[in-house]
Amino acid sequence: MTREEKAAIIDNLVDKMNSNGHYYFADTSSLTVAEVNTFRGMLFKEGLELLVAKNTLIQKALERIEGDFTELGDVFKGTTGVIFSEENPKTPAQVIKEYRKKFPREDKKPLLKGASIESSIFLGDESLDSLTKLKSKQELIGEVVNLLQSPANNVLSALLSGGNKLAGIVKTLSEREEA
């Protein structure tokens, strides 16, 4: 591979990492070409992309983007595929788990080596379960809006239900005065 080809790969990785807030590093070694293509297809259906590159090129790309990725240093051994996710941080983890469920293997490949989610670092395959429980930005905003609306809804419903009671009391009092 020439220097120009390596530089092009690094530039492509840097562009993808800058445009996607979430990226996973997965071990796809020992997967056949057909298995990798099936995995790529599952990722593609979810709007994700898998790029396999040399570890040194991935590390050089990480050096050129903002953030501290020194914790990831030990994950760059063997075959490394980078999964890019622009929207939802948990989707790659869900796809990995779904692939393993559909195509079980003794070595549980693809393995999660590490992940960078909005500059937070997750290491090891044991992080996969916690990553599947992460909430997207839209889900978090929805929860905050719901929490903010809840007290207002409670006050409004109390006023509305109290209004019916108040009207009933006024009617009963007016009927007593007439009698």
N, C-alpha and C positions, 0 to 999 in steps of 0.2 A: 504494500500500500504506500503510495507516495505521500509526501508532506501535504500536498494540495488536497488529496482525498481525505486525509486525517483532519485537516483544517475545516473542510466542508462538513464532515460528520460532527465535529465539535460545534461549529456554528449552528448546525441544525438542532443539536441537543440544547444549546443555549437558548435558541429561539423558542423551542417547545417548552423548556423549563420556565422561561419568562412569561409565556402566554398561558400556562397552566399552573394553577396554584397548588396542585396536588400531584405528586408522582411517587410511584412505588417501584422498588427494586426487587425483582423476582429472579429466582434461580430456575432456569428452564433446561438445565443440563439433563441429559438422559431422556428427554422427550424426543420422540421421533419427529420428522418434518411434518407428518400428517397430524400428530398431536399438537404441535405448535400452531399449525394452521387452524385447527379446530379451536384452540384457545384464542387465537387472534380473532377468529370469527365471532366468538362469544363476546369478546371485548368490543369489537366493532359495532355489534348490535346495540351496545350500551353507550356508544359515542366515545369510546376509549381507543387508544392507540398503543401498540407495543413495538418498541424499537430495541433490537439487540445490538449491543456495541461492545467494543473492548473496554475493559475496566479502566484503563489509563485514560481513554478518551472521555469516559463518563466523568472521571475525577477532574480532568482538565475543564470540562464544561461547568462542573459545580464550582470550580475556582473562579469562574468568570461571572457568576451570578451573585446577587445579594443574599447574604445569610451565612450562618456558621454550620458547616456540614462535616466538621471534624469527627463527630460521633459516628458517622457512617463509614469511616476509614476501613474498618475490618470487614464490611460486607462485600467489598469489591474483590472477591476471589471466585474463580470458576466462571461459569457463564452467567451473565447478568442481562436481564431484559428490563427496560424502563417502561412502565405503564403510565401514561399521561391522562389526567382527568381534570377537565376545566371546571366543571360544575360541582358535582357531588363528591365529597372526599371518601365516602364509604363504598361507592360503586365498584372500584377495583377489588376491594376485599371481598365483596359479595360475589363477584364473578369468579374469583379464585376458589372460594368455597363451593360455588355451584359447579365449577369444572371438576373439582375433586369428588363431589357427590355423584356426578354423572359418569365420571371416568376414574374410579378409584384405583390407586396404585399403592404399592407397599412403601415407596419412598415419599409419598404424599406430595409429589411435584405437580404443579409449580409451587415452590416454597417462597414465602415472603422473607426477603433478606432485611429489608428496611423500607421506610416510607418517610416522605417529607410532606406534611399537611400544614399548609399556611405557616411554614417555617418551624413547625414542631416536628421533632424527630421521633420515629417509632422504630425499634430494632427487634428483629427476630420474628419467626413464624408465630410465636406465642402472642404477638400483638394483633393477630388477625381478628380474633373475636372482638376485642375492644374497638378495632377500626370499623367493624361492621355496624357498631352501635353509634358511631359518630353522626351528628346531625348536620345537614347542609345549612348554608347561610339562610336560605329561604325558610326552612323549618324553624330555625332559631328566631327569625324575625316574626314568623307567625305565632310562635309561643309567647313572645314578648307582647305583641299586639293583643293577643287573647288575654294575657294577664292584666294588661292595662284596661281593657274593656270590661273585665269581670266586675270590678267595684261599681262602675257606672251602670252596668246591667242590673246588679243587685239593688241599687238605689231606685232605679227606674221601675223595676218590678214591684218593689215595696210600695212606692208611691201609687202605682196603678192599682195594686190590690187594696191598698189602704183607701183609695178614692172610692171604691165600691162600698167598702164598709162605712165610710163617712156619709155617703149618700143614703145608705140604708138607715143609719142612725138619725139623720136629719128628717127623713120621711117618717120614721117611727115617732119622733118627737112632735112633728107637725100633726100627725094623726091623733096623738094624745091631747094636744091643745084643742082640737076640734071636738073631741068627745066630751 
